[in-house]
């Protein structure tokens, strides 16, 4: 079944190894939920205090790029979930292909985010670097964009880590046919990737959608 | 090996996520007042639920895994509920 070295010495069975991996990742993700949760709570407080400014700021974000990026990330999640199914079926070529597509989609997301940041810089919307808004809502807009850069920057760092993890799994994809540990690891990596997607789903709703109907 | 393809469940989930994305963009442009914000968060929650149940496989995982996954969200709810209680109840 499993080769020597496929299970660490302190684990008794492949089943226990897989459970430890999955539960360990969910425990880590709990801390991530609270990290992003704290940011979302500050957003909620300021949104509640000044909804008009937040609507005004939301209108200044680039909804086309944001929406494309959401579709890109959702599709990459589909690819990772499908790659795991391919791994379970022992289909190495589809597994590799799907991981490549997921990695490329992740890179496209980061590229579009860079384009977006450049646009915000030229619009003087970067607090602390170049922020030139005037009028009664300037302070609220500044708070919104502080949240925007913190949250999307933190999210981008997570995505970058996810891309590196997927590249590692892509490089040793051939192991899927002889080492069950590979598949357990890939599923754990998949959980992380999907979590990044879930975070973005909420960031998209909080950042790009406010103020569109006004 | 060439006959392998992803399950229908994954395709359906992806399609549903795209439909919800189109829906949330469309509704964001409708003048619903405060409910624009509520609808956006409700659709985001539905999308996150689909990702967690289908892509993260929580739909067919043992209770122990679900408990670990649920714990994080339980604490998040405590954070948001107690954290926002003061702000939303103040006149």
Boltz contact constraints between the chains, C-beta under 6 A:
constraints:
  - contact:
      token1: [A, 22]
      token2: [B, 65]
      max_distance: 6.0
  - contact:
      token1: [A, 23]
      token2: [B, 68]
      max_distance: 6.0
  - contact:
      token1: [A, 26]
      token2: [B, 68]
      max_distance: 6.0
  - contact:
      token1: [A, 26]
      token2: [B, 69]
      max_distance: 6.0
  - contact:
      token1: [A, 30]
      token2: [B, 71]
      max_distance: 6.0
  - contact:
      token1: [A, 30]
      token2: [B, 72]
      max_distance: 6.0
  - contact:
      token1: [A, 33]
      token2: [B, 72]
      max_distance: 6.0
  - contact:
      token1: [A, 33]
      token2: [B, 76]
      max_distance: 6.0
  - contact:
      token1: [A, 37]
      token2: [B, 76]
      max_distance: 6.0
  - contact:
      token1: [A, 37]
      token2: [B, 79]
      max_distance: 6.0
  - contact:
      token1: [A, 41]
      token2: [B, 80]
      max_distance: 6.0
  - contact:
      token1: [A, 41]
      token2: [B, 83]
      max_distance: 6.0
  - contact:
      token1: [A, 44]
      token2: [B, 84]
      max_distance: 6.0
  - contact:
      token1: [A, 45]
      token2: [B, 87]
      max_distance: 6.0
  - contact:
      token1: [A, 48]
      token2: [B, 87]
      max_distance: 6.0
  - contact:
      token1: [A, 67]
      token2: [B, 25]
      max_distance: 6.0
  - contact:
      token1: [A, 70]
      token2: [B, 21]
      max_distance: 6.0
  - contact:
      token1: [A, 74]
      token2: [B, 17]
      max_distance: 6.0
  - contact:
      token1: [A, 77]
      token2: [B, 55]
      max_distance: 6.0
  - contact:
      token1: [A, 78]
      token2: [B, 14]
      max_distance: 6.0
  - contact:
      token1: [A, 81]
      token2: [B, 10]
      max_distance: 6.0
  - contact:
      token1: [A, 81]
      token2: [B, 55]
      max_distance: 6.0
  - contact:
      token1: [A, 82]
      token2: [B, 6]
      max_distance: 6.0
  - contact:
      token1: [A, 82]
      token2: [B, 10]
      max_distance: 6.0
  - contact:
      token1: [A, 85]
      token2: [B, 6]
      max_distance: 6.0
  - contact:
      token1: [A, 89]
      token2: [B, 4]
      max_distance: 6.0
  - contact:
      token1: [A, 91]
      token2: [B, 1]
      max_distance: 6.0
  - contact:
      token1: [A, 91]
      token2: [B, 4]
      max_distance: 6.0
  - contact:
      token1: [A, 94]
      token2: [B, 4]
      max_distance: 6.0
  - contact:
      token1: [A, 191]
      token2: [B, 56]
      max_distance: 6.0
  - contact:
      token1: [A, 194]
      token2: [B, 51]
      max_distance: 6.0
  - contact:
      token1: [A, 194]
      token2: [B, 55]
      max_distance: 6.0
  - contact:
      token1: [A, 194]
      token2: [B, 56]
      max_distance: 6.0
  - contact:
      token1: [A, 197]
      token2: [B, 51]
      max_distance: 6.0
  - contact:
      token1: [A, 198]
      token2: [B, 48]
      max_distance: 6.0
  - contact:
      token1: [A, 198]
      token2: [B, 51]
      max_distance: 6.0
  - contact:
      token1: [A, 201]
      token2: [B, 44]
      max_distance: 6.0
  - contact:
      token1: [A, 201]
      token2: [B, 47]
      max_distance: 6.0
  - contact:
      token1: [A, 201]
      token2: [B, 48]
      max_distance: 6.0
  - contact:
      token1: [A, 202]
      token2: [B, 44]
      max_distance: 6.0
  - contact:
      token1: [A, 205]
      token2: [B, 40]
      max_distance: 6.0
  - contact:
      token1: [A, 205]
      token2: [B, 41]
      max_distance: 6.0
  - contact:
      token1: [A, 205]
      token2: [B, 44]
      max_distance: 6.0
  - contact:
      token1: [A, 209]
      token2: [B, 28]
      max_distance: 6.0
  - contact:
      token1: [A, 209]
      token2: [B, 40]
      max_distance: 6.0
  - contact:
      token1: [A, 212]
      token2: [B, 28]
      max_distance: 6.0
  - contact:
      token1: [A, 212]
      token2: [B, 29]
      max_distance: 6.0
  - contact:
      token1: [A, 213]
      token2: [B, 29]
      max_distance: 6.0
  - contact:
      token1: [A, 213]
      token2: [B, 30]
      max_distance: 6.0
  - contact:
      token1: [A, 213]
      token2: [B, 31]
      max_distance: 6.0
  - contact:
      token1: [A, 213]
      token2: [B, 36]
      max_distance: 6.0
